[in-house]
Each structure stands twice: as structure tokens, then as C-alpha cells.
Amino acid sequence: MPTTVGLPVRTRTHKVLSMRDSSSRAPRSHARVAWLLAVAAVLAVASFASAQLPPTNGSSPFWGSTGPKQPNPAQPSQATQQTQPAAPPVAASPVIARIEGRGITQADFDRVAQPYFTMLKGQYRASFDANLQHTASLNVLDELIRRELLAVESQRQKIAVSDAEADKILMEDPLFATNGKFDPVKFDAYKTSQRSNYGLILPRLRETAAMRKLDESLRQRFKPTSAQVRAEWAKRNDQVRFKMFSLQPRDLPETESSAAEWAAYYKEHSDQFARRTRLRLRYVRLSLPGEGESTRAAEESRALARAKGIADSLRHHTLPDTALELSDTGPF
């Protein structure tokens, strides 16, 4: 699907905070950002829900068992004593990226980045410099873009979501908890209240639930096997590969062979122990005239006398066998 991102991204990365390629010592940045983004999404839905309800003095932040408190007629209200100036309008957060027309604002980025940076500062302390913060910012932006892509793709695939799956998203909000545990009474009272905006936020809940279903199916589909994980780890970390055959003393036979067995084996494999006769010749090539030439007989006599002299010198070691005039056949 086409994607348009409106924020310039540098290509420099840091190994410690890399989301796609991290070593075993690196923090699980992808999981942390995704967790923070999920929490922010739920809180955003819940804050939207609570913002749509009038403030009450009841025990629940979403509704009140009694009506709004009436002012005491004996005391003048603050509105009659002093007219307060209207609050200035809040400026819209700038859009930093767009995915298929869906904008990611600076407020969306800050909602996830601020707690993420705080977490990393506590972990790295003085080592959390500008370079690490830049890489962490790219991690947050990457996860925000991934979330929008999930939304676009879940709509394209028309993933069906039940009311129970949509309610499960809202149940994760701490506003529906009592003493740290989910309170079904409080949740059901919110859904059935006449002043509840449950119907308004239900489309957003369905979208979030569809994104979660698509994300889980993709993770299951592309989950690597244990063999693939080991192979990838070895590819990135192995420096030397070698094969070995380990032979322990317990692998050897307890009794040694007898002399008779040695003799029998030697007799059957005598060719492996025989030392073959090898020769090495040193010679001199003496040139002679061609056949039919008048000087050939005289040259043969001189050559024969020279050859005998060389043989006598070698026999009496008066001529080294490494003399330049000698040729060597090598062992054969």
C-alpha cells in the first residue's frame, strides 16, 4: 500500500536502540514502544470517553449517581461575583506524517515519546545522549507509522470485530478498575448509562480491535522457527566455524589386541607396510656428431673416457653429486 511520510528521517542508527536489528544485549525497543503505544491508545479512547461526560460528584469518573450539585442561594455564585475571561482556543497539533490520508500529529508523537524517553534515561543515565534520543525518536515514529498501516490494512481486509472484542480494549483502562482489578459492575453501568458516550467511541474501539487482530495474525504468520532464530543468531555472531570429532577414552575398547592379531593384520595388509624400492640417477649427457660423420669415432672415444673419469670421481667422492654438469632424475 502506498505510504507518505512527511517527516525527514536520517539514516543514522544506533545498535543499542535498533528495533529491526538488535543484539542480545540490546533492549527490546520495539516491544516497549508498541506497549507504550497500546497504552496511549487506550488512554486516548478513555479520555475521549470521560471528556464527553459532564462532571459529577459521584464515585465514578464516567457518570454520577446524583445530579450536579446545586449552588447555595444564600451565597452568590462566582459567576455573579466575577466574570472570568474565556480560555484561549488550543492550537491544533501539527501533522508530522500522513499514511493514506491519516495524519500523525506531534501530540500523538509526544504522547508515546515522552514516557519512552523517560524509561530510556532511567536505564542509560548519562549515556542517553542526542544520538540515542534521535534513534529513539525514529523508533517511536516507526511504530506510529506501523500502527496507521495496520489501521489502513484492517479496513481494506474488512476484518470483523465483535462487541466483546471491542469492549476488551476499553476494559484495559484503569478507570474501570477497583482496587487494581477490573470492575464489571462499573463497566456495565457506564455502558448502560443514558449519559454515556459509549456509542460514540465504539467505532474507534472497533478499529483498535481490528488492528490488534491483524497485528496478532501477522506476528503468528511471520514468526520464525527456533531453527531460523538459531541460524540468524549464528550468522550475526559466529566468527569461527569448525567441525570436530570428539573421541573420549570411554569410546576406546577396554582390551588391546594380541600379538597374534597384530601379525594377522600385518599379513593381510602387508602392502601398506612395505617400503618399495626407489632409484635416483645422476647422469651427464655427452653430445656426439651425427651418424656418418668422419669425426664421430674419435668423439665417441673421448666421450667414453670422460664418462669413466666422471664415474671414478663420483666413486671416490672427488666430484660432488650436486655438480652443475650432472643431471638428476629424482626418486622413481
Phi, psi and omega per residue, in radians:
M1 nan 2.453 -3.122
P2 -1.169 2.522 -3.113
T3 -2.338 2.327 3.102
T4 -2.105 2.118 -3.134
V5 -2.031 2.240 -3.049
G6 -1.765 0.341 -3.135
L7 -2.125 2.163 3.120
P8 -1.142 2.357 -3.102
V9 -2.161 2.178 3.065
R10 -1.372 2.728 -3.059
T11 -1.560 -0.068 -3.118
R12 -1.269 2.336 3.132
T13 -2.263 2.889 3.102
H14 -2.165 2.284 -3.008
K15 -1.067 -0.591 -3.049
V16 -1.148 -0.620 -3.050
L17 -1.883 0.194 -3.123
S18 -1.142 2.432 -3.103
M19 -1.621 -0.545 -3.044
R20 -1.724 -0.337 -3.072
D21 -2.521 1.506 -3.079
S22 -2.150 2.587 3.093
S23 -1.427 3.115 -3.076
S24 -1.190 -0.390 -3.138
R25 -1.532 -0.197 -3.081
A26 -1.319 2.602 3.088
P27 -1.214 2.702 -3.128
R28 -1.440 1.326 -3.047
S29 -1.112 -0.693 -3.106
H30 -1.070 -0.797 -3.120
A31 -1.153 -0.671 -3.123
R32 -1.175 -0.763 3.133
V33 -1.140 -0.735 3.128
A34 -1.090 -0.689 3.123
W35 -1.145 -0.774 3.113
L36 -1.103 -0.660 3.135
L37 -1.179 -0.659 3.103
A38 -1.141 -0.731 3.112
V39 -1.118 -0.728 -3.141
A40 -1.122 -0.636 3.135
A41 -1.149 -0.750 3.135
V42 -1.157 -0.737 3.125
L43 -1.134 -0.612 3.122
A44 -1.139 -0.713 3.105
V45 -1.154 -0.743 -3.115
A46 -1.193 -0.676 3.116
S47 -1.154 -0.612 3.069
F48 -1.143 -0.643 3.130
A49 -1.171 -0.803 -3.105
S50 -1.219 -0.494 -3.130
A51 -1.236 -0.422 -3.108
Q52 -1.442 -0.161 -3.066
L53 -1.784 2.529 3.124
P54 -1.253 2.552 3.127
P55 -1.184 2.440 3.133
T56 -2.345 2.984 3.063
N57 -1.778 0.332 3.097
G58 -1.347 -3.111 -3.097
S59 -1.438 -0.246 -3.063
S60 -1.861 2.482 3.100
P61 -1.280 -0.190 -3.077
F62 -1.768 -0.408 -3.086
W63 -2.694 2.993 3.089
G64 -2.308 2.512 3.117
S65 -1.360 -0.314 3.095
T66 -2.153 2.856 -3.136
G67 -1.285 3.017 3.125
P68 -1.072 2.557 -3.089
K69 -1.135 2.293 -3.128
Q70 -1.476 2.449 3.119
P71 -1.215 2.628 3.115
N72 -1.311 2.109 -3.097
P73 -1.164 -0.358 -3.140
A74 -1.321 -0.326 -3.133
Q75 -1.961 2.297 3.112
P76 -1.164 2.470 3.125
S77 -1.302 2.807 3.131
Q78 -1.140 -0.503 -3.140
A79 -1.131 -0.604 3.132
T80 -1.400 -0.462 3.137
Q81 -1.346 -0.724 -3.040
Q82 -2.621 2.271 3.097
T83 -1.551 1.991 -3.113
Q84 -1.434 2.458 3.122
P85 -1.201 2.590 3.131
A86 -1.194 2.494 3.136
A87 -1.202 2.439 3.129
P88 -1.122 2.558 -3.137
P89 -1.126 2.478 3.137
V90 -1.384 2.215 -3.133
A91 -1.182 2.481 3.128
A92 -1.193 2.456 3.133
S93 -1.224 2.368 -3.117
P94 -1.184 2.583 3.109
V95 -1.484 2.200 -3.119
I96 -1.823 -0.237 3.118
A97 -2.796 2.656 3.105
R98 -2.308 2.327 3.104
I99 -2.165 1.872 -3.125
E100 0.920 0.729 3.119
G101 1.461 -0.134 3.118
R102 -1.549 2.088 -3.056
G103 -1.531 2.510 2.984
I104 -1.926 2.050 -3.055
T105 -1.633 2.922 3.072
Q106 -1.109 -0.596 3.096
A107 -1.122 -0.680 3.076
D108 -1.071 -0.720 3.137
F109 -1.137 -0.842 -3.089
D110 -1.129 -0.573 -3.113
R111 -1.074 -0.547 3.126
V112 -1.701 -0.656 -3.014
A113 -1.201 -0.701 -3.035
Q114 -1.077 -0.896 3.095
P115 -1.170 -0.512 3.103
Y116 -1.167 -0.785 3.098
F117 -1.103 -0.699 3.121
T118 -1.073 -0.702 3.105
M119 -1.101 -0.772 -3.114
L120 -1.225 -0.642 3.101
K121 -1.089 -0.697 3.099
G122 -1.169 -0.482 -3.122
Q123 -1.479 -0.755 -3.042
Y124 -1.719 -0.295 3.116
R125 0.941 -2.088 -3.050
A126 -1.191 -0.344 -3.126
S127 -1.328 -0.190 3.135
F128 -1.397 1.562 -3.091
D129 -1.787 -2.966 -3.093
A130 -1.133 -0.619 -3.138
N131 -1.153 -0.743 3.126
L132 -1.188 -0.645 3.118
Q133 -1.164 -0.632 3.098
H134 -1.113 -0.765 3.118
T135 -1.146 -0.679 3.087
A136 -1.113 -0.625 3.093
S137 -1.115 -0.696 3.080
L138 -1.135 -0.611 3.075
N139 -1.070 -0.778 -3.137
V140 -1.126 -0.805 -3.139
L141 -1.096 -0.693 3.112
D142 -1.054 -0.739 -3.123
E143 -1.243 -0.630 3.084
L144 -1.123 -0.729 3.109
I145 -1.147 -0.723 3.120
R146 -1.064 -0.662 3.137
R147 -1.139 -0.733 3.127
E148 -1.176 -0.635 3.081
L149 -1.114 -0.667 3.071
L150 -1.091 -0.690 3.134
A151 -1.121 -0.769 -3.122
V152 -1.134 -0.774 -3.093
E153 -1.229 -0.649 3.111
S154 -1.122 -0.606 3.069
Q155 -1.224 -0.672 3.139
R156 -1.147 -0.692 3.132
Q157 -1.416 -0.129 3.138
K158 0.931 0.955 -3.134
I159 -1.230 2.183 -3.116
A160 -1.387 2.434 -3.138
V161 -2.285 2.285 3.106
S162 -1.478 2.893 3.099
D163 -1.106 -0.613 3.131
A164 -1.123 -0.691 3.122
E165 -1.202 -0.635 3.085
A166 -1.197 -0.709 3.127
D167 -1.134 -0.556 -3.129
K168 -1.072 -0.573 3.101
I169 -1.127 -0.795 -3.091
L170 -1.276 -0.490 3.136
M171 -1.127 -0.367 -3.122
E172 -1.301 -0.209 -3.114
D173 -1.265 2.348 -3.127
P174 -1.141 -0.259 3.122
L175 -1.147 -0.330 3.124
F176 -1.796 0.453 -3.140
A177 -1.984 2.578 3.049
T178 -2.239 2.110 -3.080
N179 0.981 0.689 3.082
G180 1.402 0.037 3.139
K181 -2.144 2.606 -3.141
F182 -1.068 2.352 -3.116
D183 -1.929 1.766 -3.110
P184 -1.131 -0.515 3.131
V185 -1.135 -0.791 3.137
K186 -1.123 -0.681 -3.128
F187 -1.188 -0.784 3.140
D188 -1.143 -0.621 3.115
A189 -1.141 -0.631 3.098
Y190 -1.154 -0.737 -3.092
K191 -1.179 -0.621 -3.058
T192 -1.621 -0.078 -3.134
S193 -1.187 2.473 3.129
Q194 -1.164 -0.484 -3.125
R195 -1.628 0.102 -3.127
S196 -1.287 2.515 3.076
N197 -1.777 0.472 -3.121
Y198 -0.968 -0.696 -3.135
G199 -1.151 -0.484 -3.137
L200 -1.305 -0.668 -3.085
I201 -1.580 -0.102 -3.117
L202 -1.033 -0.732 3.088
P203 -1.028 -0.695 3.116
R204 -1.158 -0.663 3.091
L205 -1.127 -0.716 3.111
R206 -1.096 -0.724 3.127
E207 -1.096 -0.766 3.125
T208 -1.116 -0.713 3.117
A209 -1.152 -0.681 3.099
A210 -1.133 -0.683 3.096
M211 -1.103 -0.701 -3.138
R212 -1.156 -0.720 3.121
K213 -1.099 -0.741 3.126
L214 -1.150 -0.726 -3.131
D215 -1.092 -0.775 3.140
E216 -1.130 -0.676 3.136
S217 -1.182 -0.657 3.118
L218 -1.192 -0.708 3.119
R219 -1.122 -0.684 3.114
Q220 -1.210 -0.622 -3.109
R221 -1.203 -0.711 -3.072
F222 -1.795 0.273 3.117
K223 -1.187 2.155 -3.113
P224 -1.287 2.681 3.070
T225 -1.354 2.932 3.121
S226 -1.080 -0.655 3.122
A227 -1.140 -0.696 3.117
Q228 -1.170 -0.644 3.104
V229 -1.141 -0.785 3.118
R230 -1.103 -0.709 3.134
A231 -1.131 -0.716 3.122
E232 -1.184 -0.687 3.107
W233 -1.108 -0.767 3.129
A234 -1.113 -0.671 -3.135
K235 -1.091 -0.626 -3.081
R236 -1.548 -0.405 -2.987
N237 -2.054 -0.462 -3.121
D238 -1.160 2.367 3.087
Q239 -1.954 -0.540 -3.134
V240 -2.325 2.302 3.065
R241 -2.099 2.315 3.091
F242 -2.630 2.723 3.102
K243 -1.906 2.493 -3.098
M244 -2.481 2.687 3.065
F245 -2.102 1.959 -3.087
S246 -1.527 2.172 3.129
L247 -2.127 1.971 -3.118
Q248 -1.710 2.760 3.100
P249 -0.987 -0.553 3.139
R250 -1.201 -0.264 3.123
D251 -1.430 -0.231 -3.118
L252 -1.511 2.667 3.111
P253 -1.149 2.592 -3.086
E254 -1.263 -0.577 -3.096
T255 -1.890 2.512 3.088
E256 -1.517 2.824 3.137
S257 -1.270 2.629 3.128
S258 -1.454 2.952 3.125
A259 -1.096 -0.633 3.128
A260 -1.118 -0.675 3.119
E261 -1.191 -0.628 3.086
W262 -1.089 -0.806 -3.103
A263 -1.094 -0.716 -3.132
A264 -1.143 -0.698 3.136
Y265 -1.184 -0.695 3.129
Y266 -1.118 -0.673 -3.127
K267 -1.168 -0.665 -3.130
E268 -1.311 -0.417 -3.093
H269 -2.185 0.687 -3.094
S270 -1.084 -0.522 -3.110
D271 -1.135 -0.417 3.136
Q272 -1.377 -0.288 -3.097
F273 -1.919 -0.169 -3.098
A274 -1.275 2.452 3.058
R275 -1.722 1.931 -3.074
R276 -1.288 2.559 3.116
T277 -1.242 2.326 -3.117
R278 -2.263 2.487 -3.120
L279 -2.035 2.645 3.065
R280 -2.469 2.048 -3.059
L281 -1.902 2.454 3.005
R282 -2.071 2.318 -3.020
Y283 -2.518 2.907 3.085
V284 -2.245 2.294 3.096
R285 -1.658 2.105 -3.136
L286 -1.927 2.157 -3.095
S287 -1.397 2.515 3.126
L288 -2.235 2.715 3.072
P289 -1.148 2.877 -3.112
G290 -1.250 2.883 3.127
E291 -1.080 2.402 3.092
G292 1.573 -0.143 3.115
E293 -1.397 2.599 -3.047
S294 -1.218 -0.433 -3.069
T295 -1.610 0.028 -3.023
R296 -1.152 -0.745 -3.097
A297 -1.095 -0.756 3.136
A298 -1.152 -0.695 3.138
E299 -1.185 -0.598 3.095
E300 -1.141 -0.702 3.129
S301 -1.116 -0.790 3.118
R302 -1.142 -0.673 -3.132
A303 -1.166 -0.718 3.122
L304 -1.108 -0.721 3.115
A305 -1.125 -0.697 3.108
R306 -1.139 -0.706 -3.138
A307 -1.120 -0.722 3.092
K308 -1.112 -0.672 3.123
G309 -1.132 -0.698 3.115
I310 -1.151 -0.701 3.128
A311 -1.116 -0.735 3.104
D312 -1.113 -0.690 -3.138
S313 -1.137 -0.671 3.098
L314 -1.199 -0.658 -3.124
R315 -1.155 -0.635 -3.130
H316 -1.679 0.139 3.079
H317 1.037 0.525 3.043
T318 -1.586 -0.186 3.072
L319 -2.194 2.083 -3.129
P320 -1.143 2.551 -3.120
D321 -1.291 -0.020 3.091
T322 -1.789 0.268 -3.137
A323 -1.042 2.577 -3.055
L324 -1.126 -0.501 -3.083
E325 -1.341 -0.180 3.128
L326 -1.599 2.493 3.032
S327 -1.854 2.680 -3.049
D328 -2.216 2.255 3.124
T329 -1.406 -0.361 -3.009
G330 1.381 2.835 -3.123
P331 -1.111 2.420 3.067
F332 -2.662 nan nan
